[in-house]
Amino acid sequence: MTTMPQGAQLSEDGNYWWDGSDWQAVDQNSNSNESESDETQSNDQSNEPYHPDTHGQFHPQSHGEFDPGKHGEYHNSTHGDFHPEVHGQYSPDKHGPYHPESHGDYHPQTHGEYDPNTHGPYHPQVHGQYHPETHGQLDPNKHGSYHPETHGQYHPQIHGQFDPNVHGNYDPQLHGQFDVQIHGEFNENVHGTFDENLHGAENNPNPPSDNLNSETESNENESETENNN
């Protein structure tokens, strides 16, 4: 049986001690005075603010569910890299305002579905480059008003089919040069009033050539009618 070192962390019932990786049974034949001394020291440690050098690496099976009132303000250097199975579901009230330096790179499997009320206003330097599989479908109420500097260059596979209610009024400086493959077929209800400089002459829903041909045909018909008369 491995000898329990002095000052080892004991289980609540005093029958086991933590060797750093597993619980070991306490030798009941050891000197009772040493046991009392160890138990007293363990109790003294439990009254001290949590610190890994004193209480060992944080784990809920050893130290109970993470509670900043018991274990101190969360910090990865003290409590280890954040993980919901160890520290509980992320909450700014328990773990402090989200920041990648403290809680690791944002990921919904680790920090929960993105919510600005939980993780703070979206910003690529804090939450990583926007992607719907990570941050959810683009929503101005969750991710802020669309802007390429914040959400990346517009593309329907990333930001969804162009919608002025989601992406703002079409602007080539924000959404890129108009392209039906990216922005969809021109629609005045979606892309605004046609402007050849913005949308390109090839996308004019009423091209001048059609009007000219119609006028020419009309004039020819009128002339033919007059000649018949």
Secondary structure as UniProt FT lines:
FT   TURN            6..7
FT   TURN            12..13
FT   STRAND          16..18
FT   STRAND          23..25
FT   TURN            28..29
FT   HELIX           32..46
FT   HELIX           52..55
FT   HELIX           60..63
FT   HELIX           68..71
FT   HELIX           76..79
FT   HELIX           84..87
FT   HELIX           92..95
FT   HELIX           100..103
FT   HELIX           108..111
FT   HELIX           116..119
FT   HELIX           124..127
FT   HELIX           132..135
FT   HELIX           140..143
FT   HELIX           148..151
FT   HELIX           156..159
FT   HELIX           164..167
FT   HELIX           172..175
FT   HELIX           180..183
FT   HELIX           188..191
FT   HELIX           196..199
FT   HELIX           201..203
FT   HELIX           208..228
//
